[in-house]
Amino acid sequence: MYHYVQAVLAAIRSAIDALLFQHRPPPGFR
């Protein structure tokens, strides 16, 4: 269960990062 939650959180976090990156690249990306 714990590993499943970690996997879900990682997927959500990566999705949010992708959406944010589309709008505005994070500072210090390069």
PDB file of N, CA, C, O and CB in Angstrom:
ATOM      1  N   MET A   1       0.847  -1.200   0.000  1.00  0.00           N
ATOM      2  CA  MET A   1       0.000   0.000   0.000  1.00  0.00           C
ATOM      3  C   MET A   1       0.882   1.250   0.000  1.00  0.00           C
ATOM      4  O   MET A   1       0.633   2.202  -0.739  1.00  0.00           O
ATOM      5  CB  MET A   1      -0.958   0.006   1.234  1.00  0.00           C
ATOM      6  N   TYR A   2       1.913   1.226   0.840  1.00  0.00           N
ATOM      7  CA  TYR A   2       2.785   2.400   0.939  1.00  0.00           C
ATOM      8  C   TYR A   2       3.482   2.671  -0.391  1.00  0.00           C
ATOM      9  O   TYR A   2       3.571   3.814  -0.838  1.00  0.00           O
ATOM     10  CB  TYR A   2       3.829   2.205   2.054  1.00  0.00           C
ATOM     11  N   HIS A   3       3.971   1.605  -1.013  1.00  0.00           N
ATOM     12  CA  HIS A   3       4.655   1.784  -2.298  1.00  0.00           C
ATOM     13  C   HIS A   3       3.679   2.295  -3.349  1.00  0.00           C
ATOM     14  O   HIS A   3       4.041   3.099  -4.209  1.00  0.00           O
ATOM     15  CB  HIS A   3       5.299   0.458  -2.766  1.00  0.00           C
ATOM     16  N   TYR A   4       2.441   1.824  -3.273  1.00  0.00           N
ATOM     17  CA  TYR A   4       1.432   2.269  -4.248  1.00  0.00           C
ATOM     18  C   TYR A   4       1.182   3.760  -4.086  1.00  0.00           C
ATOM     19  O   TYR A   4       1.083   4.486  -5.075  1.00  0.00           O
ATOM     20  CB  TYR A   4       0.106   1.478  -4.077  1.00  0.00           C
ATOM     21  N   VAL A   5       1.079   4.216  -2.850  1.00  0.00           N
ATOM     22  CA  VAL A   5       0.852   5.645  -2.598  1.00  0.00           C
ATOM     23  C   VAL A   5       2.033   6.456  -3.116  1.00  0.00           C
ATOM     24  O   VAL A   5       1.842   7.503  -3.735  1.00  0.00           O
ATOM     25  CB  VAL A   5       0.636   5.913  -1.083  1.00  0.00           C
ATOM     26  N   GLN A   6       3.232   5.989  -2.871  1.00  0.00           N
ATOM     27  CA  GLN A   6       4.424   6.699  -3.343  1.00  0.00           C
ATOM     28  C   GLN A   6       4.431   6.790  -4.861  1.00  0.00           C
ATOM     29  O   GLN A   6       4.800   7.821  -5.425  1.00  0.00           O
ATOM     30  CB  GLN A   6       5.700   6.001  -2.850  1.00  0.00           C
ATOM     31  N   ALA A   7       4.022   5.710  -5.523  1.00  0.00           N
ATOM     32  CA  ALA A   7       3.995   5.709  -6.989  1.00  0.00           C
ATOM     33  C   ALA A   7       2.968   6.711  -7.497  1.00  0.00           C
ATOM     34  O   ALA A   7       3.225   7.440  -8.455  1.00  0.00           O
ATOM     35  CB  ALA A   7       3.678   4.298  -7.532  1.00  0.00           C
ATOM     36  N   VAL A   8       1.800   6.746  -6.852  1.00  0.00           N
ATOM     37  CA  VAL A   8       0.746   7.681  -7.275  1.00  0.00           C
ATOM     38  C   VAL A   8       1.219   9.117  -7.072  1.00  0.00           C
ATOM     39  O   VAL A   8       1.042   9.958  -7.953  1.00  0.00           O
ATOM     40  CB  VAL A   8      -0.573   7.428  -6.486  1.00  0.00           C
ATOM     41  N   LEU A   9       1.819   9.402  -5.917  1.00  0.00           N
ATOM     42  CA  LEU A   9       2.297  10.760  -5.646  1.00  0.00           C
ATOM     43  C   LEU A   9       3.366  11.152  -6.664  1.00  0.00           C
ATOM     44  O   LEU A   9       3.382  12.289  -7.135  1.00  0.00           O
ATOM     45  CB  LEU A   9       2.858  10.866  -4.205  1.00  0.00           C
ATOM     46  N   ALA A  10       4.239  10.242  -7.000  1.00  0.00           N
ATOM     47  CA  ALA A  10       5.295  10.538  -7.976  1.00  0.00           C
ATOM     48  C   ALA A  10       4.682  10.848  -9.338  1.00  0.00           C
ATOM     49  O   ALA A  10       5.121  11.771 -10.024  1.00  0.00           O
ATOM     50  CB  ALA A  10       6.285   9.352  -8.090  1.00  0.00           C
ATOM     51  N   ALA A  11       3.671  10.079  -9.727  1.00  0.00           N
ATOM     52  CA  ALA A  11       3.034  10.302 -11.028  1.00  0.00           C
ATOM     53  C   ALA A  11       2.334  11.655 -11.050  1.00  0.00           C
ATOM     54  O   ALA A  11       2.441  12.401 -12.023  1.00  0.00           O
ATOM     55  CB  ALA A  11       2.027   9.174 -11.344  1.00  0.00           C
ATOM     56  N   ILE A  12       1.615  11.967  -9.970  1.00  0.00           N
ATOM     57  CA  ILE A  12       0.912  13.255  -9.899  1.00  0.00           C
ATOM     58  C   ILE A  12       1.920  14.396  -9.927  1.00  0.00           C
ATOM     59  O   ILE A  12       1.721  15.400 -10.612  1.00  0.00           O
ATOM     60  CB  ILE A  12       0.035  13.340  -8.620  1.00  0.00           C
ATOM     61  N   ARG A  13       2.995  14.231  -9.181  1.00  0.00           N
ATOM     62  CA  ARG A  13       4.004  15.293  -9.115  1.00  0.00           C
ATOM     63  C   ARG A  13       4.649  15.517 -10.482  1.00  0.00           C
ATOM     64  O   ARG A  13       4.866  16.656 -10.894  1.00  0.00           O
ATOM     65  CB  ARG A  13       5.085  14.946  -8.071  1.00  0.00           C
ATOM     66  N   SER A  14       4.949  14.435 -11.174  1.00  0.00           N
ATOM     67  CA  SER A  14       5.561  14.563 -12.507  1.00  0.00           C
ATOM     68  C   SER A  14       4.589  15.230 -13.470  1.00  0.00           C
ATOM     69  O   SER A  14       4.993  16.029 -14.315  1.00  0.00           O
ATOM     70  CB  SER A  14       5.988  13.176 -13.054  1.00  0.00           C
ATOM     71  N   ALA A  15       3.294  14.896 -13.341  1.00  0.00           N
ATOM     72  CA  ALA A  15       2.284  15.498 -14.223  1.00  0.00           C
ATOM     73  C   ALA A  15       2.183  16.993 -13.949  1.00  0.00           C
ATOM     74  O   ALA A  15       2.106  17.793 -14.882  1.00  0.00           O
ATOM     75  CB  ALA A  15       0.901  14.818 -14.029  1.00  0.00           C
ATOM     76  N   ILE A  16       2.184  17.373 -12.675  1.00  0.00           N
ATOM     77  CA  ILE A  16       2.100  18.797 -12.321  1.00  0.00           C
ATOM     78  C   ILE A  16       3.339  19.527 -12.839  1.00  0.00           C
ATOM     79  O   ILE A  16       3.233  20.623 -13.390  1.00  0.00           O
ATOM     80  CB  ILE A  16       1.963  18.979 -10.776  1.00  0.00           C
ATOM     81  N   ASP A  17       4.508  18.919 -12.660  1.00  0.00           N
ATOM     82  CA  ASP A  17       5.742  19.548 -13.145  1.00  0.00           C
ATOM     83  C   ASP A  17       5.671  19.757 -14.655  1.00  0.00           C
ATOM     84  O   ASP A  17       6.102  20.794 -15.159  1.00  0.00           O
ATOM     85  CB  ASP A  17       6.976  18.685 -12.781  1.00  0.00           C
ATOM     86  N   ALA A  18       5.129  18.779 -15.376  1.00  0.00           N
ATOM     87  CA  ALA A  18       5.027  18.894 -16.831  1.00  0.00           C
ATOM     88  C   ALA A  18       4.098  20.048 -17.202  1.00  0.00           C
ATOM     89  O   ALA A  18       4.400  20.829 -18.103  1.00  0.00           O
ATOM     90  CB  ALA A  18       4.520  17.570 -17.451  1.00  0.00           C
ATOM     91  N   LEU A  19       2.965  20.151 -16.504  1.00  0.00           N
ATOM     92  CA  LEU A  19       2.017  21.230 -16.810  1.00  0.00           C
ATOM     93  C   LEU A  19       2.648  22.585 -16.509  1.00  0.00           C
ATOM     94  O   LEU A  19       2.514  23.522 -17.295  1.00  0.00           O
ATOM     95  CB  LEU A  19       0.707  21.057 -16.001  1.00  0.00           C
ATOM     96  N   LEU A  20       3.334  22.690 -15.375  1.00  0.00           N
ATOM     97  CA  LEU A  20       3.963  23.962 -15.015  1.00  0.00           C
ATOM     98  C   LEU A  20       5.060  24.305 -16.022  1.00  0.00           C
ATOM     99  O   LEU A  20       5.228  25.467 -16.390  1.00  0.00           O
ATOM    100  CB  LEU A  20       4.546  23.900 -13.579  1.00  0.00           C
ATOM    101  N   PHE A  21       5.801  23.299 -16.462  1.00  0.00           N
ATOM    102  CA  PHE A  21       6.896  23.544 -17.401  1.00  0.00           C
ATOM    103  C   PHE A  21       6.352  24.052 -18.732  1.00  0.00           C
ATOM    104  O   PHE A  21       7.006  24.852 -19.402  1.00  0.00           O
ATOM    105  CB  PHE A  21       7.724  22.263 -17.617  1.00  0.00           C
ATOM    106  N   GLN A  22       5.159  23.595 -19.121  1.00  0.00           N
ATOM    107  CA  GLN A  22       4.574  24.060 -20.377  1.00  0.00           C
ATOM    108  C   GLN A  22       4.278  25.557 -20.291  1.00  0.00           C
ATOM    109  O   GLN A  22       4.437  26.283 -21.272  1.00  0.00           O
ATOM    110  CB  GLN A  22       3.283  23.269 -20.708  1.00  0.00           C
ATOM    111  N   HIS A  23       3.846  26.013 -19.114  1.00  0.00           N
ATOM    112  CA  HIS A  23       3.496  27.431 -18.971  1.00  0.00           C
ATOM    113  C   HIS A  23       4.745  28.273 -18.722  1.00  0.00           C
ATOM    114  O   HIS A  23       4.917  29.334 -19.323  1.00  0.00           O
ATOM    115  CB  HIS A  23       2.486  27.627 -17.819  1.00  0.00           C
ATOM    116  N   ARG A  24       5.606  27.796 -17.840  1.00  0.00           N
ATOM    117  CA  ARG A  24       6.780  28.595 -17.470  1.00  0.00           C
ATOM    118  C   ARG A  24       7.919  27.685 -17.041  1.00  0.00           C
ATOM    119  O   ARG A  24       7.769  26.939 -16.073  1.00  0.00           O
ATOM    120  CB  ARG A  24       6.434  29.587 -16.339  1.00  0.00           C
ATOM    121  N   PRO A  25       9.046  27.723 -17.724  1.00  0.00           N
ATOM    122  CA  PRO A  25      10.195  26.896 -17.326  1.00  0.00           C
ATOM    123  C   PRO A  25      10.643  27.259 -15.911  1.00  0.00           C
ATOM    124  O   PRO A  25      10.695  28.442 -15.575  1.00  0.00           O
ATOM    125  CB  PRO A  25      11.372  27.074 -18.323  1.00  0.00           C
ATOM    126  N   PRO A  26      10.963  26.284 -15.085  1.00  0.00           N
ATOM    127  CA  PRO A  26      11.404  26.556 -13.716  1.00  0.00           C
ATOM    128  C   PRO A  26      12.734  27.299 -13.705  1.00  0.00           C
ATOM    129  O   PRO A  26      13.562  27.079 -14.589  1.00  0.00           O
ATOM    130  CB  PRO A  26      11.526  25.251 -12.926  1.00  0.00           C
ATOM    131  N   PRO A  27      12.956  28.159 -12.741  1.00  0.00           N
ATOM    132  CA  PRO A  27      14.218  28.910 -12.652  1.00  0.00           C
ATOM    133  C   PRO A  27      15.396  27.962 -12.443  1.00  0.00           C
ATOM    134  O   PRO A  27      15.311  27.008 -11.669  1.00  0.00           O
ATOM    135  CB  PRO A  27      14.157  29.943 -11.503  1.00  0.00           C
ATOM    136  N   GLY A  28      16.479  28.236 -13.133  1.00  0.00           N
ATOM    137  CA  GLY A  28      17.654  27.383 -12.985  1.00  0.00           C
ATOM    138  C   GLY A  28      17.494  26.066 -13.721  1.00  0.00           C
ATOM    139  O   GLY A  28      18.175  25.090 -13.406  1.00  0.00           O
ATOM    140  N   PHE A  29      16.602  26.031 -14.697  1.00  0.00           N
ATOM    141  CA  PHE A  29      16.412  24.782 -15.439  1.00  0.00           C
ATOM    142  C   PHE A  29      17.669  24.436 -16.231  1.00  0.00           C
ATOM    143  O   PHE A  29      18.048  23.269 -16.334  1.00  0.00           O
ATOM    144  CB  PHE A  29      15.196  24.891 -16.386  1.00  0.00           C
ATOM    145  N   ARG A  30      18.315  25.466 -16.792  1.00  0.00           N
ATOM    146  CA  ARG A  30      19.539  25.236 -17.545  1.00  0.00           C
ATOM    147  C   ARG A  30      20.720  25.186 -16.598  1.00  0.00           C
ATOM    148  O   ARG A  30      21.855  25.000 -17.036  1.00  0.00           O
ATOM    149  CB  ARG A  30      19.744  26.326 -18.607  1.00  0.00           C
TER     150      ARG A  30
END
